[in-house]
Amino acid sequence: MAKKRKRPRQRPPTASQAAGRDGAARGGAARGVAARGGANIERRERKEEARKSREAERRRARRASSIRRTFTSFGIVAAAVAAITIYRSFQGPNDIPRPAIRAAEAAGCTTVEQPAASAPSQLHLASGQPYHYKDTPATSGYHDPSPLPPTPKVYDTQPQETRAVHSLEHGAVFIYYLPEANGGLPGDVVDRLADIARGDKATFLAPYPTLTPETALTLTAWNRRQSCPVAGGLAPSNAATIVNGFVTAFECTWNAPENGASPC
């Protein structure tokens, strides 16, 4: 019978061997933890990059939307301004109030006439150049490059007519009268009309010595004119009604081709 071979007894590790095995084990564990930590850091970095990318995209979208809204607003404003300009370009004078029409009829005044069917604008002379108007008081045609200044509103002598016509082109109204000494309007009527001129934005009063008793009170706007005779019994009240009606209809309206410039 064969004898069993005895297993050699394992000797316990020495202290140095045990320490080596423990160190190796701890190193392996540390490497595993480090590996897992590195993976987590990479994932977090990828997530942060993705978050930053999404936020940048949202900012770009907000800027683009803001720019679109700004341009849309500008477009709406520009369209509105263009529409108003076009509307005004076709808008003529206001209606003459009925009381003014009745007062003019009672005083024997003419209806408002258009001396020239298609009065051209922007016909400028040289500064100070004289010009003879065939149809007076003039309401359109060639004129000085400069209109009359906004003040004074009341003249003691007739102002330069070429400059007055330029003011008419801007929307002004002129009240011309034949002086009483020449058989024209009484002084109290002239005083009442002077008050109107001083109180209005673009209405002027001036004598016009070449008027006649039949045209003693003549009102002018661009390409518009109305005359009243002194024999019609013009008094301060009805003369004021007639003048205020004419001013309401024509002062600073788009009857004038360059309405809005000085004095309007």
Helices and strands as residue ranges (DSSP letters): H 15-90, H 98-106, H 161-169, E 173-177, G 180-182, H 187-199, E 203-207, G 213-215, E 217-221, E 224-228, G 230-232, H 236-250
